[in-house]
Amino acid sequence: MAEPTRRGAPGRRGRRGQGAQTRQGDAPGAELRAAAAGVVHAVRVEGRSLTAALAQAAATVPARDQPLLAELCYGTLRLLPRLEALIAILLARPLRRADRILNALMAVGLYQLVSTRIPAHAAVAATVDATRALGRARAAGLVNAALRRFQREREQLLGRVGTALDDPALLPDWLVQRLQAAWPEHWRRIVAVSNQHPPMALRVNRLRQPRAAYAEALAAADIAARPLAGLDTALLLDTPVPVQRLPGFAEGGVSVQDAAAQCAAVLLDPQPGERVLDACAAPGNKTAHLLEHAGGELSLTAVDVDAERLAPLRENLARLGLSARVLAADARDAAADWPGAPYDAILLDAPCSATGVIRRHPDIKYLRREADIPALAATQDALLAALWPLLRPGGRLLYATCSVLPEENQQRVGAFLAARADAQELALTLPTGIGEALPCAPGVQLLPTAEGGDGFYFALLERLP
């Protein structure tokens, strides 16, 4: 389930989830708060992904309440270190291990009081009553006391834990240290943006209509948007909206895609008739953009190691009226007999730490470990080595990640160039207005910006004859 598009009023009572014990007379939205607490607990304690946990929880609430559920989950996880610090102050002693889901519930309650427009009385009542839906009815008084105390002492308590989004305490220590080392002049801005709500950017399918025509359709639907300079298919919404509200979405007229991610197709610049490989393609946004960029006239093969993730890729292509060969395979074992090989162009959107998209995936703060970085770097090296022989002489490969860590970016490409006499870097000119672009030698790093794109790295390589 995608992140919500706007903050809402308190949710109405949904269908009872498994094990729910909500009773008649409980505040509206109690089960919704219980579901949100379950998602936060699943991420923080059980190590589950936010996407998977939220999708499961969303099935237990009515569709009308799902945006609020997502808002509570995403927002709470963004600010969870601060909310947990508040909980430690509000409680006389830590909860038992078996009751840790109450920490998640109180964090959900505090997030509503700190960061949403939900009336305080409604937020507190629904959160307290959610204890019964979680099978912890005896804790209702404890949760109520903690939230009421926060209301009484709000300014003093927030003064103790801080309110700034560039507070390094909101990210893991290991990541902050790496950001400080890599970007000493920019790390605080990276931290701040990583804890904000992300903007919503659209990619207009120019096979269907020009951007100006789609902008008019948005205006007619009372959706404010502005064009992004440098990307002739990109629009940035003033306020995010559900995809169902986007004119022509179901018919393939538009896709939701971050502005920085849209740079991939522009930088690789596939031409009609070329043989192109998208090597780590799921869920398919970049695959579709490559095809749209070339007027749909590519011989394109889309590969991903996760066969299940290829289902949304196929659905995405079908919605947009595009076609490609889709192959479930590990690109580290790239084979010369893959359809279309040798290729004129390869997009390697490599698996990475995703440290440039934390604002969209706040569970990264809790699931990613510093020990993951060397393993990811090894995978990135293996992918580069395996895919390079599939590129024809004179062909080009775009290496991309949504990471802001040099260990996954310029260090990987630099090592590859040093080891390959038949590889050279090509100059890149990033579209303007997307974000803060810093040359890295090799490649270019886009840092995430509040009203621009996510954090992305790009390097374009040519195979010499």
matplotlib code that plots the C-alpha trace (Angstrom):
import matplotlib.pyplot as plt

x = [0.0, 1.4, 1.9, -1.1, -1.7, -3.1, -3.7, -7.2, -9.8, -10.1, -10.8, -14.2, -14.4, -13.3, -13.9, -12.5, -9.1, -8.0, -8.0, -9.7, -11.6, -13.1, -16.4, -19.4, -18.9, -15.2, -14.1, -14.3, -11.0, -9.8, -9.3, -7.5, -5.0, -4.5, -3.8, -1.2, 0.4, 0.7, 2.5, 4.9, 5.6, 6.1, 8.8, 10.5, 10.4, 9.9, 12.0, 9.3, 9.1, 6.7, 5.3, 4.4, 3.1, 1.0, -0.5, -1.6, -3.1, -4.8, -6.9, -8.5, -9.8, -12.3, -10.9, -11.9, -9.7, -6.6, -5.1, -5.2, -3.8, -0.8, -0.3, -0.1, 2.3, 4.6, 4.6, 5.2, 8.1, 9.7, 9.7, 9.9, 13.3, 11.9, 8.6, 10.3, 12.4, 9.1, 7.7, 10.8, 10.1, 6.4, 6.7, 7.9, 9.6, 10.0, 7.2, 7.6, 9.0, 5.6, 3.9, 6.2, 3.3, 2.0, 5.1, 4.1, 0.5, 1.7, 4.0, 1.1, -0.9, 2.0, 2.5, -1.2, -0.7, 2.6, 2.2, -1.4, -4.5, -6.6, -8.3, -6.4, -9.5, -10.3, -6.7, -6.4, -9.8, -9.2, -5.7, -6.7, -9.6, -7.2, -5.7, -8.7, -8.3, -4.8, -5.8, -4.3, -7.4, -5.7, -3.2, -5.9, -5.2, -1.4, -1.8, -4.4, -2.1, 0.9, -1.0, -2.7, 0.6, 2.1, -0.8, -0.2, 3.6, 3.8, 6.2, 8.5, 8.7, 9.3, 12.0, 13.7, 13.6, 13.8, 11.6, 14.1, 13.9, 17.7, 18.3, 20.8, 19.0, 16.3, 18.6, 20.8, 24.2, 26.2, 24.3, 24.8, 28.5, 28.8, 26.8, 29.0, 32.1, 30.8, 28.9, 30.3, 28.6, 25.3, 24.6, 22.2, 20.1, 20.1, 18.9, 16.2, 14.8, 14.9, 12.4, 10.0, 6.9, 8.1, 6.6, 4.6, 5.9, 4.2, 5.6, 3.2, 3.1, 4.1, 2.9, -0.6, -0.4, 2.1, 2.7, 0.8, -2.3, -2.2, -1.5, -4.8, -6.5, -5.1, -6.3, -9.8, -9.8, -8.8, -5.3, -2.5, 0.8, 3.8, 6.2, 9.8, 12.4, 14.7, 12.3, 9.7, 7.3, 7.5, 5.0, 5.2, 1.9, 1.4, -0.3, -0.2, -3.5, -4.6, -3.7, -7.4, -7.9, -5.4, -7.1, -6.4, -4.2, -6.0, -5.9, -2.1, -1.9, 0.4, 2.6, 3.8, 7.6, 10.1, 11.8, 15.3, 14.2, 12.9, 16.5, 17.5, 15.8, 16.8, 20.5, 20.6, 18.7, 17.6, 16.9, 14.1, 15.2, 17.9, 18.3, 18.1, 18.4, 16.8, 18.8, 17.1, 13.8, 11.0, 8.6, 9.0, 8.7, 12.0, 11.3, 8.2, 9.9, 12.7, 10.0, 8.1, 11.3, 12.0, 8.4, 7.7, 10.1, 12.7, 13.7, 13.7, 14.3, 13.4, 15.1, 14.6, 15.7, 12.4, 9.8, 7.0, 8.0, 7.7, 3.9, 3.5, 6.0, 3.8, 0.7, 2.4, 3.4, -0.2, -1.7, 0.6, 0.1, 3.8, 5.5, 8.8, 10.4, 10.2, 12.6, 13.0, 16.8, 19.7, 21.7, 24.8, 24.6, 23.9, 24.0, 25.0, 21.9, 19.5, 16.9, 18.3, 22.0, 24.4, 22.7, 23.1, 22.3, 21.9, 20.3, 21.7, 19.6, 21.5, 20.3, 21.5, 21.0, 18.2, 19.6, 18.5, 14.8, 14.3, 11.6, 9.6, 10.6, 11.2, 11.5, 15.0, 16.1, 15.3, 15.9, 19.2, 22.4, 25.9, 27.1, 24.8, 26.9, 29.9, 27.5, 25.6, 28.9, 29.9, 26.6, 27.0, 30.5, 29.2, 26.4, 28.8, 31.2, 28.4, 26.5, 29.5, 30.1, 26.5, 27.1, 28.2, 31.4, 30.3, 27.3, 26.6, 25.7, 24.0, 24.8, 22.2, 21.4, 19.1, 21.9, 23.9, 26.8, 30.1, 30.8, 27.9, 28.4, 31.6, 33.8, 32.1, 32.3, 35.8, 37.0, 35.3, 36.8, 40.3, 39.9, 38.5, 40.6, 37.6, 35.5, 35.4, 33.1, 30.9, 30.0, 26.6, 24.4, 21.6, 18.3, 17.9, 15.5, 15.6, 17.8, 21.3, 23.8, 27.3, 30.1, 31.7, 34.4, 33.2, 29.5, 27.1, 25.3, 21.8, 21.1, 17.5, 15.7, 12.5, 10.7, 12.8, 13.9, 15.2, 18.8, 20.2, 23.6, 24.3, 27.4, 27.3, 29.9, 30.8, 32.3, 35.3, 35.9]
y = [0.0, 3.4, 6.2, 8.3, 11.4, 13.7, 13.8, 12.9, 13.0, 10.2, 6.9, 5.3, 1.8, -0.8, -4.5, -6.4, -7.8, -11.2, -11.2, -7.8, -7.3, -3.9, -3.4, -1.4, 2.1, 2.3, 5.5, 5.5, 4.5, 2.3, -0.7, 1.5, 2.7, -0.9, -1.9, 1.0, -0.1, -3.6, -2.4, -0.2, -3.2, -5.5, -3.2, -2.2, -5.4, -8.2, -6.8, -6.9, -4.5, -1.6, -2.5, -6.0, -5.3, -2.4, -4.4, -7.0, -4.5, -2.6, -5.6, -5.4, -1.8, -0.2, 1.4, 4.8, 4.4, 3.1, 6.5, 7.4, 4.0, 4.6, 8.1, 6.9, 4.1, 6.1, 9.2, 7.3, 5.4, 8.6, 10.1, 6.9, 7.6, 10.8, 9.3, 6.5, 9.1, 10.7, 7.4, 6.7, 10.0, 9.4, 5.9, 5.3, 2.1, 0.2, -2.2, -5.9, -7.5, -9.2, -5.7, -4.0, -3.5, -0.9, 1.1, 1.1, 2.1, 5.0, 6.1, 6.1, 8.2, 10.7, 11.0, 12.1, 14.7, 16.0, 16.0, 15.7, 17.8, 15.1, 16.6, 15.7, 14.3, 12.0, 10.9, 10.1, 8.3, 6.1, 5.2, 4.4, 2.2, 0.5, -1.3, -3.6, -4.4, -5.4, -7.6, -5.3, -3.7, -3.5, -1.1, 1.5, 3.6, 3.5, 4.7, 7.3, 8.7, 8.9, 10.7, 13.1, 13.9, 14.7, 17.1, 18.9, 19.1, 19.2, 22.2, 21.1, 17.5, 18.5, 20.8, 17.8, 15.6, 18.3, 19.1, 19.7, 17.3, 17.6, 16.0, 13.2, 11.2, 10.5, 8.3, 5.4, 6.4, 4.4, 6.1, 9.6, 9.0, 7.9, 10.9, 13.2, 11.6, 11.6, 14.9, 17.2, 20.3, 18.6, 15.9, 17.9, 18.6, 14.9, 14.1, 16.7, 15.7, 12.0, 12.8, 14.8, 13.8, 13.2, 15.2, 13.4, 13.6, 12.3, 11.1, 11.9, 9.1, 11.1, 8.3, 9.4, 13.1, 16.0, 17.2, 20.5, 18.7, 16.5, 19.5, 21.0, 17.7, 18.0, 21.6, 20.6, 17.9, 20.6, 19.2, 21.8, 20.9, 22.5, 21.3, 20.3, 22.0, 19.7, 16.8, 17.3, 14.6, 15.5, 17.3, 18.0, 18.1, 20.8, 18.3, 14.5, 12.8, 9.2, 7.7, 7.1, 10.8, 11.2, 11.7, 8.8, 6.9, 3.6, 4.1, 4.6, 8.3, 8.9, 7.2, 8.1, 8.3, 10.4, 13.1, 11.8, 8.3, 9.8, 10.9, 7.3, 7.0, 10.5, 9.8, 6.4, 8.0, 4.8, 5.4, 3.7, 0.3, -0.2, -3.4, -2.5, -4.5, -3.4, -5.6, -5.2, -4.1, -4.7, -3.1, -1.6, 2.2, 2.7, -0.1, 1.7, 5.0, 3.6, 2.5, 5.7, 7.7, 5.8, 6.0, 2.4, 1.3, -0.6, -4.3, -4.3, -7.2, -6.7, -9.0, -9.4, -12.1, -11.9, -13.6, -12.4, -8.7, -9.2, -9.4, -5.7, -5.0, -6.8, -5.1, -1.7, -2.4, -3.5, -0.4, 1.8, -0.2, -1.1, -4.4, -6.0, -9.4, -10.2, -12.7, -14.0, -14.4, -13.4, -10.7, -11.8, -14.8, -12.9, -15.1, -14.3, -16.1, -13.7, -12.2, -9.3, -9.7, -8.2, -4.9, -1.4, -0.1, -1.5, 0.0, -1.3, 0.0, -1.9, -3.2, -0.9, 0.5, 2.8, 5.5, 8.2, 7.2, 6.9, 9.5, 7.1, 4.0, 4.9, 1.3, 1.5, 3.2, 0.0, -2.7, -1.6, -2.5, -1.1, -4.7, -4.8, -2.3, -4.5, -7.3, -4.9, -3.6, -7.1, -7.6, -4.4, -5.4, -8.8, -7.2, -4.9, -7.7, -10.0, -7.5, -5.8, -8.7, -8.4, -4.9, -4.5, -2.5, 1.1, 0.4, 2.2, 1.1, 3.4, 2.5, 3.8, 3.5, 5.2, 5.4, 8.4, 6.3, 6.5, 2.9, 1.9, 4.5, 6.2, 3.7, 0.8, 2.5, 3.7, 0.2, -1.2, 1.4, 0.8, -3.0, -2.7, -1.4, -1.5, 0.8, 4.6, 7.1, 9.4, 12.9, 13.3, 16.4, 16.1, 17.8, 21.1, 21.6, 18.0, 18.4, 19.1, 17.4, 16.9, 15.6, 12.5, 11.4, 9.1, 9.8, 12.3, 12.2, 13.7, 14.5, 14.4, 17.8, 18.8, 19.8, 17.9, 14.3, 11.6, 10.7, 9.0, 8.3, 7.9, 7.0, 6.4, 4.0, 3.1, -0.1, 0.5, -1.6]
z = [0.0, -0.9, 1.5, 2.2, 0.2, 2.9, 6.6, 7.5, 10.2, 12.7, 11.0, 11.3, 12.8, 10.3, 10.0, 12.9, 12.3, 13.6, 17.4, 17.7, 20.9, 20.3, 22.1, 21.3, 22.7, 21.9, 20.2, 16.4, 14.8, 17.7, 15.5, 13.0, 15.7, 16.7, 13.1, 12.8, 16.1, 14.7, 11.6, 13.6, 15.9, 12.9, 11.5, 14.7, 16.6, 14.1, 11.3, 8.7, 5.7, 6.0, 2.6, 3.5, 7.0, 5.8, 3.0, 5.4, 7.9, 5.1, 4.3, 7.7, 7.4, 4.9, 1.9, 3.1, 6.2, 4.4, 3.7, 7.4, 8.3, 6.0, 7.3, 10.8, 9.9, 7.7, 10.0, 13.2, 11.7, 10.4, 13.9, 15.9, 17.6, 18.9, 19.9, 21.7, 23.6, 24.7, 25.8, 27.9, 29.7, 30.1, 31.6, 35.1, 33.9, 30.6, 29.6, 29.7, 26.6, 26.0, 26.0, 23.6, 21.1, 23.6, 22.9, 19.2, 20.2, 22.3, 19.5, 17.1, 19.7, 20.2, 16.4, 16.1, 18.8, 17.4, 13.7, 12.5, 12.5, 14.1, 17.2, 20.3, 22.1, 19.2, 18.9, 22.6, 22.8, 19.8, 20.8, 24.4, 23.2, 20.8, 23.8, 23.8, 20.1, 20.9, 23.8, 26.4, 27.9, 31.3, 29.8, 28.9, 31.9, 31.3, 27.7, 28.7, 31.4, 29.1, 26.4, 28.8, 30.4, 27.0, 26.4, 29.7, 29.4, 25.6, 25.2, 28.0, 26.7, 23.1, 24.4, 25.9, 22.8, 20.1, 17.2, 14.3, 11.4, 10.9, 14.3, 13.8, 16.5, 13.9, 11.8, 12.9, 14.3, 11.7, 8.9, 10.3, 10.7, 7.1, 5.8, 7.8, 6.3, 2.8, 2.7, 5.5, 4.1, 3.2, 5.8, 7.9, 4.8, 3.9, 7.4, 7.4, 4.0, 5.0, 7.8, 5.7, 3.7, 0.1, -2.8, -5.5, -9.0, -12.2, -15.5, -18.3, -21.0, -24.0, -26.3, -25.2, -24.9, -24.2, -20.7, -21.3, -22.2, -19.2, -17.0, -18.3, -17.4, -13.8, -13.5, -14.7, -11.9, -9.4, -8.9, -8.8, -10.5, -12.0, -14.6, -13.7, -15.8, -17.6, -17.7, -20.4, -19.1, -15.3, -13.2, -9.5, -7.6, -5.0, -2.8, -3.2, -4.2, -4.5, -7.9, -8.4, -8.7, -11.4, -14.8, -17.2, -14.7, -15.3, -19.0, -19.0, -19.4, -16.5, -13.9, -10.4, -10.4, -8.5, -10.4, -9.8, -10.9, -14.1, -15.0, -15.7, -19.0, -20.0, -19.3, -21.0, -23.8, -25.7, -29.4, -31.5, -32.7, -30.1, -28.1, -24.4, -21.2, -17.9, -15.6, -12.2, -13.6, -11.0, -10.3, -13.8, -13.6, -15.3, -17.8, -18.9, -19.0, -21.3, -23.7, -23.6, -24.1, -27.3, -28.6, -27.7, -30.4, -28.4, -28.3, -24.6, -22.2, -18.5, -16.0, -12.3, -9.8, -7.9, -10.1, -7.8, -8.3, -12.1, -11.8, -11.1, -13.9, -16.4, -15.0, -15.3, -18.9, -19.8, -18.2, -20.3, -23.5, -23.7, -24.4, -23.4, -22.9, -19.2, -17.8, -14.2, -13.8, -11.6, -13.5, -11.7, -13.9, -17.1, -20.2, -23.7, -25.0, -23.2, -25.6, -27.6, -26.5, -27.2, -26.2, -27.4, -23.9, -20.4, -17.4, -14.1, -11.3, -8.8, -5.4, -2.7, 0.8, -0.4, 1.8, -0.7, -0.4, 3.4, 3.3, 1.1, 3.0, 6.7, 7.7, 6.1, 9.4, 11.3, 8.8, 7.2, 9.1, 8.6, 7.9, 4.9, 3.0, 2.1, 1.0, -1.2, -2.7, -3.5, -5.3, -7.2, -8.3, -9.4, -11.5, -13.3, -14.1, -15.3, -17.5, -19.2, -21.6, -22.8, -24.0, -27.6, -28.4, -28.5, -26.3, -23.0, -19.5, -17.0, -13.4, -11.0, -7.3, -4.9, -2.4, -1.1, 0.1, -1.9, -1.0, -3.3, -5.9, -7.1, -5.3, -7.2, -10.6, -10.0, -9.1, -12.2, -14.5, -13.0, -13.7, -17.3, -20.2, -22.4, -20.3, -20.1, -18.4, -20.5, -19.4, -17.8, -17.8, -15.3, -16.0, -14.1, -11.3, -10.0, -7.0, -5.8, -8.2, -7.0, -9.4, -7.8, -10.3, -11.6, -11.8, -10.4, -7.0, -6.6, -3.0, -1.9, -1.7, -0.1, -3.3, -5.8, -6.3, -4.1, -3.5, -6.7, -8.2, -11.9, -13.9, -17.7, -19.1, -22.7, -23.9, -26.1, -29.2]

ax = plt.figure().add_subplot(projection="3d")
ax.plot(x, y, z, "-o")
ax.set_aspect("equal")
plt.show()
